[in-house]
Amino acid sequence: THPAGRRLYRRFGMHPEWHLSSTAVPDVGLTAARLGTHLTARPVEVDEVIGLDRAVTHRDRLVDLEYEVDADTGAAGEILALYDSGLARPVGYGVLVTHRPWDPDPYRARLGPIVLAEPELAAPAFGALLGAAAARGVGSVVTWIPSEHPGRLVLEAAGAIETGRDLVMSSEAGLLDARRYFPAPGTA
């Protein structure tokens, strides 16, 4: 939330949760190579990740995820599910939005929100998601990660740059899991 709006949000019962770091990845391919990964990212339909999303976010975000992939009226993004070898169900996912007509850099994409089954998957998840972005011709991305998450330091050591911080607020204290849910501003 913007500092000017926090008082209003508090007035309506919102609670400060944690800080979210806005992060630029100027060279997607290099950062992905430095991170490495044992996960595979592949495009899927919303129904393949909605169960994991509900388990992590504690909300029904079906409409939000459908908007993310709607090419006509939505963000025209792609849901990239993360798979570990030998497992049939995804262990996480990220939304990659490559068409951002308002962005002056036509090769920069948005990566987020990101949802993980386990917190320790952050670094390999970013490795797989950034690798998938590079394979799609994306040169750079903007993404978000909770400021105190250990994965942020790993991401920065691989070449990402923190560009700012924002406060995440919630209607219910403790509702959002900063270890497994990395929202993107403007998304639910």
FIKOLZA-1660 file (N, C-alpha, C; in steps of 0.1 Angstrom, whole numbers, plus 5000, padded with zeros to 4 digits):
% residues 188
   i   px   py   pz ch aa at
   1 5008 4988 5000  A  T  N
   1 5000 5000 5000  A  T CA
   1 5009 5012 5000  A  T  C
   2 5004 5023 4994  A  H  N
   2 5011 5035 4994  A  H CA
   2 5010 5042 5007  A  H  C
   3 5021 5048 5012  A  P  N
   3 5020 5054 5026  A  P CA
   3 5008 5063 5028  A  P  C
   4 5004 5070 5018  A  A  N
   4 4993 5079 5020  A  A CA
   4 4980 5072 5022  A  A  C
   5 4979 5060 5017  A  G  N
   5 4966 5052 5019  A  G CA
   5 4965 5043 5031  A  G  C
   6 4976 5042 5038  A  R  N
   6 4976 5032 5049  A  R CA
   6 4967 5036 5060  A  R  C
   7 4965 5049 5063  A  R  N
   7 4956 5053 5074  A  R CA
   7 4941 5049 5070  A  R  C
   8 4938 5051 5057  A  L  N
   8 4925 5047 5052  A  L CA
   8 4923 5032 5054  A  L  C
   9 4933 5024 5049  A  Y  N
   9 4932 5009 5050  A  Y CA
   9 4930 5005 5065  A  Y  C
  10 4938 5011 5074  A  R  N
  10 4937 5007 5088  A  R CA
  10 4923 5011 5093  A  R  C
  11 4917 5022 5088  A  R  N
  11 4904 5026 5093  A  R CA
  11 4893 5015 5089  A  R  C
  12 4896 5008 5078  A  F  N
  12 4886 4998 5074  A  F CA
  12 4891 4984 5078  A  F  C
  13 4900 4983 5088  A  G  N
  13 4903 4970 5094  A  G CA
  13 4915 4963 5088  A  G  C
  14 4922 4969 5079  A  M  N
  14 4934 4962 5074  A  M CA
  14 4946 4963 5083  A  M  C
  15 4953 4952 5083  A  H  N
  15 4965 4951 5092  A  H CA
  15 4978 4951 5084  A  H  C
  16 4988 4958 5089  A  P  N
  16 5001 4956 5082  A  P CA
  16 5006 4942 5084  A  P  C
  17 5011 4936 5073  A  E  N
  17 5016 4922 5073  A  E CA
  17 5031 4922 5072  A  E  C
  18 5037 4926 5061  A  W  N
  18 5051 4925 5058  A  W CA
  18 5054 4934 5047  A  W  C
  19 5067 4936 5045  A  H  N
  19 5072 4945 5034  A  H CA
  19 5075 4936 5022  A  H  C
  20 5072 4941 5010  A  L  N
  20 5074 4934 4998  A  L CA
  20 5085 4942 4990  A  L  C
  21 5095 4935 4985  A  S  N
  21 5106 4942 4977  A  S CA
  21 5102 4941 4963  A  S  C
  22 5102 4953 4956  A  S  N
  22 5101 4954 4942  A  S CA
  22 5115 4951 4936  A  S  C
  23 5116 4942 4927  A  T  N
  23 5129 4937 4923  A  T CA
  23 5130 4937 4908  A  T  C
  24 5141 4943 4902  A  A  N
  24 5143 4942 4888  A  A CA
  24 5154 4932 4885  A  A  C
  25 5151 4924 4875  A  V  N
  25 5161 4914 4870  A  V CA
  25 5165 4919 4856  A  V  C
  26 5176 4927 4855  A  P  N
  26 5180 4933 4842  A  P CA
  26 5184 4923 4831  A  P  C
  27 5190 4911 4835  A  D  N
  27 5194 4901 4826  A  D CA
  27 5188 4888 4830  A  D  C
  28 5177 4885 4824  A  V  N
  28 5169 4873 4828  A  V CA
  28 5177 4860 4826  A  V  C
  29 5184 4859 4814  A  G  N
  29 5191 4846 4811  A  G CA
  29 5203 4844 4821  A  G  C
  30 5210 4855 4823  A  L  N
  30 5222 4853 4832  A  L CA
  30 5218 4850 4846  A  L  C
  31 5208 4857 4851  A  T  N
  31 5203 4854 4865  A  T CA
  31 5197 4840 4866  A  T  C
  32 5190 4836 4856  A  A  N
  32 5185 4822 4857  A  A CA
  32 5196 4812 4857  A  A  C
  33 5207 4814 4849  A  A  N
  33 5218 4805 4849  A  A CA
  33 5225 4805 4862  A  A  C
  34 5227 4817 4868  A  R  N
  34 5234 4817 4881  A  R CA
  34 5226 4810 4892  A  R  C
  35 5212 4811 4891  A  L  N
  35 5204 4805 4902  A  L CA
  35 5204 4790 4900  A  L  C
  36 5203 4785 4887  A  G  N
  36 5202 4771 4885  A  G CA
  36 5188 4766 4891  A  G  C
  37 5185 4754 4888  A  T  N
  37 5172 4749 4893  A  T CA
  37 5171 4734 4890  A  T  C
  38 5163 4727 4898  A  H  N
  38 5159 4713 4896  A  H CA
  38 5145 4712 4892  A  H  C
  39 5138 4724 4891  A  L  N
  39 5124 4725 4887  A  L CA
  39 5122 4727 4872  A  L  C
  40 5111 4723 4867  A  T  N
  40 5107 4726 4853  A  T CA
  40 5095 4735 4853  A  T  C
  41 5095 4745 4845  A  A  N
  41 5084 4754 4844  A  A CA
  41 5077 4751 4830  A  A  C
  42 5064 4750 4831  A  R  N
  42 5057 4748 4818  A  R CA
  42 5043 4754 4819  A  R  C
  43 5038 4759 4808  A  P  N
  43 5025 4766 4808  A  P CA
  43 5013 4756 4811  A  P  C
  44 5004 4761 4819  A  V  N
  44 4992 4753 4822  A  V CA
  44 4980 4761 4823  A  V  C
  45 4969 4755 4824  A  E  N
  45 4956 4762 4825  A  E CA
  45 4954 4765 4840  A  E  C
  46 4945 4774 4843  A  V  N
  46 4942 4778 4857  A  V CA
  46 4938 4766 4866  A  V  C
  47 4930 4757 4861  A  D  N
  47 4926 4746 4869  A  D CA
  47 4937 4737 4874  A  D  C
  48 4949 4737 4868  A  E  N
  48 4960 4729 4873  A  E CA
  48 4967 4735 4885  A  E  C
  49 4965 4748 4888  A  V  N
  49 4971 4754 4899  A  V CA
  49 4962 4760 4910  A  V  C
  50 4949 4760 4907  A  I  N
  50 4940 4767 4916  A  I CA
  50 4939 4760 4930  A  I  C
  51 4941 4747 4930  A  G  N
  51 4941 4740 4943  A  G CA
  51 4952 4745 4952  A  G  C
  52 4964 4745 4946  A  L  N
  52 4976 4750 4953  A  L CA
  52 4974 4765 4957  A  L  C
  53 4969 4773 4948  A  D  N
  53 4967 4787 4951  A  D CA
  53 4958 4788 4963  A  D  C
  54 4947 4781 4964  A  R  N
  54 4937 4782 4975  A  R CA
  54 4944 4777 4988  A  R  C
  55 4952 4767 4987  A  A  N
  55 4959 4762 4999  A  A CA
  55 4968 4772 5005  A  A  C
  56 4975 4780 4997  A  V  N
  56 4985 4789 5001  A  V CA
  56 4979 4803 5005  A  V  C
  57 4970 4808 4996  A  T  N
  57 4964 4821 4998  A  T CA
  57 4952 4822 5007  A  T  C
  58 4945 4810 5009  A  H  N
  58 4933 4809 5017  A  H CA
  58 4922 4817 5011  A  H  C
  59 4922 4819 4998  A  R  N
  59 4911 4827 4992  A  R CA
  59 4908 4820 4978  A  R  C
  60 4896 4823 4973  A  D  N
  60 4893 4818 4960  A  D CA
  60 4897 4829 4950  A  D  C
  61 4908 4827 4943  A  R  N
  61 4913 4837 4934  A  R CA
  61 4911 4832 4919  A  R  C
  62 4901 4824 4917  A  L  N
  62 4899 4819 4903  A  L CA
  62 4897 4830 4893  A  L  C
  63 4888 4840 4897  A  V  N
  63 4886 4851 4888  A  V CA
  63 4898 4859 4885  A  V  C
  64 4906 4861 4895  A  D  N
  64 4919 4868 4894  A  D CA
  64 4929 4861 4884  A  D  C
  65 4930 4848 4886  A  L  N
  65 4939 4840 4877  A  L CA
  65 4934 4840 4863  A  L  C
  66 4921 4839 4862  A  E  N
  66 4915 4839 4848  A  E CA
  66 4918 4852 4841  A  E  C
  67 4917 4863 4849  A  Y  N
  67 4920 4876 4843  A  Y CA
  67 4935 4876 4838  A  Y  C
  68 4944 4870 4846  A  E  N
  68 4958 4871 4843  A  E CA
  68 4961 4865 4829  A  E  C
  69 4953 4855 4825  A  V  N
  69 4955 4848 4812  A  V CA
  69 4946 4852 4801  A  V  C
  70 4936 4861 4804  A  D  N
  70 4926 4865 4794  A  D CA
  70 4933 4874 4784  A  D  C
  71 4934 4870 4771  A  A  N
  71 4940 4878 4761  A  A CA
  71 4932 4889 4756  A  A  C
  72 4919 4888 4758  A  D  N
  72 4910 4899 4753  A  D CA
  72 4908 4910 4762  A  D  C
  73 4905 4907 4775  A  T  N
  73 4902 4918 4784  A  T CA
  73 4912 4919 4796  A  T  C
  74 4920 4909 4797  A  G  N
  74 4929 4908 4809  A  G CA
  74 4944 4911 4806  A  G  C
  75 4952 4906 4814  A  A  N
  75 4967 4908 4813  A  A CA
  75 4974 4901 4802  A  A  C
  76 4967 4891 4796  A  A  N
  76 4973 4883 4785  A  A CA
  76 4985 4876 4790  A  A  C
  77 4986 4871 4802  A  G  N
  77 4997 4864 4807  A  G CA
  77 4997 4849 4805  A  G  C
  78 5006 4843 4811  A  E  N
  78 5008 4828 4810  A  E CA
  78 5011 4823 4824  A  E  C
  79 5003 4813 4828  A  I  N
  79 5006 4806 4841  A  I CA
  79 5017 4795 4838  A  I  C
  80 5028 4796 4845  A  L  N
  80 5039 4787 4844  A  L CA
  80 5039 4778 4857  A  L  C
  81 5035 4766 4856  A  A  N
  81 5035 4757 4868  A  A CA
  81 5049 4752 4869  A  A  C
  82 5053 4749 4882  A  L  N
  82 5066 4744 4885  A  L CA
  82 5065 4730 4889  A  L  C
  83 5073 4721 4883  A  Y  N
  83 5072 4707 4886  A  Y CA
  83 5086 4702 4890  A  Y  C
  84 5086 4693 4900  A  D  N
  84 5098 4686 4905  A  D CA
  84 5098 4673 4898  A  D  C
  85 5109 4668 4894  A  S  N
  85 5109 4655 4887  A  S CA
  85 5103 4644 4896  A  S  C
  86 5094 4636 4890  A  G  N
  86 5088 4625 4896  A  G CA
  86 5074 4629 4903  A  G  C
  87 5071 4641 4904  A  L  N
  87 5058 4646 4910  A  L CA
  87 5048 4650 4899  A  L  C
  88 5036 4645 4900  A  A  N
  88 5026 4648 4890  A  A CA
  88 5019 4661 4892  A  A  C
  89 5019 4666 4905  A  R  N
  89 5013 4679 4908  A  R CA
  89 5023 4690 4909  A  R  C
  90 5019 4702 4905  A  P  N
  90 5029 4713 4906  A  P CA
  90 5033 4716 4920  A  P  C
  91 5045 4721 4922  A  V  N
  91 5050 4725 4935  A  V CA
  91 5050 4740 4936  A  V  C
  92 5045 4747 4926  A  G  N
  92 5043 4761 4926  A  G CA
  92 5040 4766 4913  A  G  C
  93 5038 4779 4911  A  Y  N
  93 5036 4785 4898  A  Y CA
  93 5039 4800 4899  A  Y  C
  94 5041 4806 4887  A  G  N
  94 5043 4820 4886  A  G CA
  94 5035 4825 4874  A  G  C
  95 5031 4837 4874  A  V  N
  95 5024 4843 4862  A  V CA
  95 5034 4852 4855  A  V  C
  96 5036 4850 4842  A  L  N
  96 5045 4857 4834  A  L CA
  96 5036 4866 4824  A  L  C
  97 5037 4879 4825  A  V  N
  97 5030 4888 4816  A  V CA
  97 5041 4894 4807  A  V  C
  98 5041 4891 4794  A  T  N
  98 5051 4896 4785  A  T CA
  98 5047 4908 4777  A  T  C
  99 5034 4909 4776  A  H  N
  99 5029 4921 4768  A  H CA
  99 5024 4932 4777  A  H  C
 100 5033 4942 4778  A  R  N
 100 5030 4954 4787  A  R CA
 100 5031 4966 4779  A  R  C
 101 5021 4970 4771  A  P  N
 101 5022 4981 4762  A  P CA
 101 5025 4994 4768  A  P  C
 102 5023 4996 4781  A  W  N
 102 5026 5008 4788  A  W CA
 102 5041 5009 4792  A  W  C
 103 5048 4998 4791  A  D  N
 103 5062 4998 4796  A  D CA
 103 5071 5003 4784  A  D  C
 104 5080 5012 4786  A  P  N
 104 5088 5017 4775  A  P CA
 104 5098 5006 4771  A  P  C
 105 5101 4996 4779  A  D  N
 105 5110 4985 4775  A  D CA
 105 5101 4974 4770  A  D  C
 106 5101 4971 4756  A  P  N
 106 5093 4960 4751  A  P CA
 106 5098 4946 4755  A  P  C
 107 5110 4945 4760  A  Y  N
 107 5115 4932 4764  A  Y CA
 107 5114 4929 4779  A  Y  C
 108 5108 4938 4786  A  R  N
 108 5106 4936 4801  A  R CA
 108 5092 4930 4804  A  R  C
 109 5092 4921 4812  A  A  N
 109 5079 4914 4816  A  A CA
 109 5077 4915 4831  A  A  C
 110 5065 4912 4835  A  R  N
 110 5061 4911 4849  A  R CA
 110 5061 4896 4853  A  R  C
 111 5067 4893 4864  A  L  N
 111 5067 4879 4869  A  L CA
 111 5061 4880 4883  A  L  C
 112 5049 4875 4884  A  G  N
 112 5042 4875 4896  A  G CA
 112 5027 4877 4894  A  G  C
 113 5019 4872 4903  A  P  N
 113 5023 4866 4916  A  P CA
 113 5029 4852 4914  A  P  C
 114 5036 4848 4925  A  I  N
 114 5043 4835 4926  A  I CA
 114 5038 4828 4938  A  I  C
 115 5034 4816 4937  A  V  N
 115 5029 4808 4948  A  V CA
 115 5038 4795 4949  A  V  C
 116 5042 4792 4961  A  L  N
 116 5051 4780 4963  A  L CA
 116 5045 4770 4973  A  L  C
 117 5046 4757 4971  A  A  N
 117 5042 4748 4981  A  A CA
 117 5051 4748 4994  A  A  C
 118 5063 4751 4992  A  E  N
 118 5073 4751 5003  A  E CA
 118 5082 4763 5002  A  E  C
 119 5085 4770 5013  A  P  N
 119 5093 4782 5012  A  P CA
 119 5107 4780 5006  A  P  C
 120 5113 4769 5008  A  E  N
 120 5127 4766 5003  A  E CA
 120 5128 4765 4988  A  E  C
 121 5116 4765 4982  A  L  N
 121 5116 4764 4967  A  L CA
 121 5118 4778 4960  A  L  C
 122 5119 4789 4968  A  A  N
 122 5120 4802 4962  A  A CA
 122 5131 4803 4951  A  A  C
 123 5144 4800 4955  A  A  N
 123 5155 4802 4946  A  A CA
 123 5153 4793 4933  A  A  C
 124 5151 4780 4935  A  P  N
 124 5149 4772 4923  A  P CA
 124 5137 4776 4915  A  P  C
 125 5126 4781 4921  A  A  N
 125 5114 4786 4914  A  A CA
 125 5118 4798 4905  A  A  C
 126 5125 4807 4911  A  F  N
 126 5129 4819 4903  A  F CA
 126 5139 4814 4892  A  F  C
 127 5147 4804 4894  A  G  N
 127 5156 4799 4884  A  G CA
 127 5148 4794 4872  A  G  C
 128 5138 4786 4875  A  A  N
 128 5129 4779 4865  A  A CA
 128 5121 4790 4858  A  A  C
 129 5115 4799 4865  A  L  N
 129 5106 4809 4859  A  L CA
 129 5114 4819 4851  A  L  C
 130 5125 4823 4855  A  L  N
 130 5134 4832 4847  A  L CA
 130 5139 4825 4835  A  L  C
 131 5142 4812 4836  A  G  N
 131 5147 4805 4825  A  G CA
 131 5136 4804 4814  A  G  C
 132 5123 4802 4819  A  A  N
 132 5112 4801 4809  A  A CA
 132 5110 4815 4803  A  A  C
 133 5112 4825 4811  A  A  N
 133 5110 4839 4805  A  A CA
 133 5121 4841 4794  A  A  C
 134 5133 4837 4797  A  A  N
 134 5144 4839 4787  A  A CA
 134 5141 4831 4775  A  A  C
 135 5136 4819 4776  A  A  N
 135 5132 4811 4764  A  A CA
 135 5122 4817 4756  A  A  C
 136 5114 4826 4762  A  R  N
 136 5103 4833 4754  A  R CA
 136 5108 4847 4749  A  R  C
 137 5121 4850 4750  A  G  N
 137 5127 4862 4744  A  G CA
 137 5126 4874 4754  A  G  C
 138 5123 4871 4766  A  V  N
 138 5122 4882 4776  A  V CA
 138 5136 4886 4780  A  V  C
 139 5139 4899 4780  A  G  N
 139 5153 4903 4784  A  G CA
 139 5154 4907 4799  A  G  C
 140 5143 4913 4804  A  S  N
 140 5143 4917 4818  A  S CA
 140 5129 4915 4824  A  S  C
 141 5129 4914 4837  A  V  N
 141 5116 4913 4844  A  V CA
 141 5116 4922 4856  A  V  C
 142 5104 4925 4860  A  V  N
 142 5101 4931 4873  A  V CA
 142 5094 4921 4881  A  V  C
 143 5097 4918 4893  A  T  N
 143 5091 4908 4902  A  T CA
 143 5091 4913 4916  A  T  C
 144 5085 4906 4925  A  W  N
 144 5084 4910 4939  A  W CA
 144 5086 4898 4948  A  W  C
 145 5092 4900 4959  A  I  N
 145 5095 4890 4969  A  I CA
 145 5095 4896 4983  A  I  C
 146 5089 4889 4993  A  P  N
 146 5089 4895 5006  A  P CA
 146 5103 4899 5010  A  P  C
 147 5104 4911 5016  A  S  N
 147 5118 4917 5019  A  S CA
 147 5126 4908 5028  A  S  C
 148 5120 4901 5038  A  E  N
 148 5127 4893 5047  A  E CA
 148 5129 4878 5043  A  E  C
 149 5124 4875 5031  A  H  N
 149 5125 4861 5027  A  H CA
 149 5140 4858 5023  A  H  C
 150 5145 4847 5028  A  P  N
 150 5159 4844 5024  A  P CA
 150 5162 4843 5009  A  P  C
 151 5151 4839 5002  A  G  N
 151 5153 4838 4987  A  G CA
 151 5156 4852 4981  A  G  C
 152 5153 4863 4987  A  R  N
 152 5156 4876 4982  A  R CA
 152 5171 4878 4980  A  R  C
 153 5178 4874 4991  A  L  N
 153 5192 4876 4990  A  L CA
 153 5199 4867 4980  A  L  C
 154 5193 4855 4978  A  V  N
 154 5199 4846 4967  A  V CA
 154 5196 4852 4954  A  V  C
 155 5184 4857 4952  A  L  N
 155 5180 4864 4939  A  L CA
 155 5189 4876 4936  A  L  C
 156 5192 4884 4947  A  E  N
 156 5200 4895 4945  A  E CA
 156 5215 4891 4942  A  E  C
 157 5219 4881 4948  A  A  N
 157 5233 4876 4946  A  A CA
 157 5235 4871 4932  A  A  C
 158 5224 4867 4925  A  A  N
 158 5224 4862 4912  A  A CA
 158 5222 4873 4901  A  A  C
 159 5220 4885 4906  A  G  N
 159 5219 4897 4897  A  G CA
 159 5207 4905 4897  A  G  C
 160 5197 4902 4906  A  A  N
 160 5185 4910 4907  A  A CA
 160 5189 4923 4916  A  A  C
 161 5181 4933 4914  A  I  N
 161 5183 4946 4921  A  I CA
 161 5170 4950 4928  A  I  C
 162 5171 4952 4941  A  E  N
 162 5159 4957 4948  A  E CA
 162 5157 4972 4944  A  E  C
 163 5145 4975 4939  A  T  N
 163 5142 4989 4934  A  T CA
 163 5133 4997 4944  A  T  C
 164 5127 4990 4954  A  G  N
 164 5118 4997 4963  A  G CA
 164 5111 4987 4972  A  G  C
 165 5104 4992 4982  A  R  N
 165 5096 4983 4991  A  R CA
 165 5083 4989 4993  A  R  C
 166 5073 4980 4996  A  D  N
 166 5059 4984 4999  A  D CA
 166 5054 4976 5010  A  D  C
 167 5044 4981 5017  A  L  N
 167 5039 4974 5028  A  L CA
 167 5026 4966 5024  A  L  C
 168 5026 4953 5026  A  V  N
 168 5014 4945 5023  A  V CA
 168 5005 4945 5035  A  V  C
 169 4992 4948 5033  A  M  N
 169 4982 4949 5043  A  M CA
 169 4972 4938 5040  A  M  C
 170 4965 4933 5051  A  S  N
 170 4955 4923 5050  A  S CA
 170 4944 4925 5059  A  S  C
 171 4932 4920 5055  A  S  N
 171 4920 4922 5063  A  S CA
 171 4921 4913 5076  A  S  C
 172 4930 4903 5076  A  E  N
 172 4931 4894 5087  A  E CA
 172 4945 4892 5090  A  E  C
 173 4950 4895 5102  A  A  N
 173 4964 4893 5106  A  A CA
 173 4968 4879 5104  A  A  C
 174 4979 4877 5098  A  G  N
 174 4984 4863 5096  A  G CA
 174 4978 4856 5084  A  G  C
 175 4969 4862 5077  A  L  N
 175 4963 4855 5066  A  L CA
 175 4972 4851 5055  A  L  C
 176 4981 4861 5052  A  L  N
 176 4990 4859 5040  A  L CA
 176 5004 4852 5045  A  L  C
 177 5008 4843 5038  A  D  N
 177 5020 4836 5041  A  D CA
 177 5032 4841 5033  A  D  C
 178 5040 4850 5039  A  A  N
 178 5051 4856 5032  A  A CA
 178 5062 4846 5028  A  A  C
 179 5062 4834 5033  A  R  N
 179 5072 4824 5029  A  R CA
 179 5068 4817 5016  A  R  C
 180 5055 4817 5012  A  R  N
 180 5051 4809 5001  A  R CA
 180 5043 4817 4990  A  R  C
 181 5039 4830 4994  A  Y  N
 181 5031 4838 4985  A  Y CA
 181 5037 4851 4982  A  Y  C
 182 5041 4854 4969  A  F  N
 182 5047 4866 4965  A  F CA
 182 5038 4873 4956  A  F  C
 183 5030 4882 4961  A  P  N
 183 5020 4889 4953  A  P CA
 183 5027 4899 4944  A  P  C
 184 5020 4904 4934  A  A  N
 184 5024 4914 4925  A  A CA
 184 5014 4926 4927  A  A  C
 185 5019 4938 4928  A  P  N
 185 5010 4949 4930  A  P CA
 185 5000 4950 4918  A  P  C
 186 4988 4952 4922  A  G  N
 186 4977 4953 4912  A  G CA
 186 4971 4939 4910  A  G  C
 187 4976 4929 4916  A  T  N
 187 4970 4916 4915  A  T CA
 187 4965 4912 4929  A  T  C
 188 4956 4903 4930  A  A  N
 188 4950 4899 4943  A  A CA
 188 4960 4890 4951  A  A  C
% end
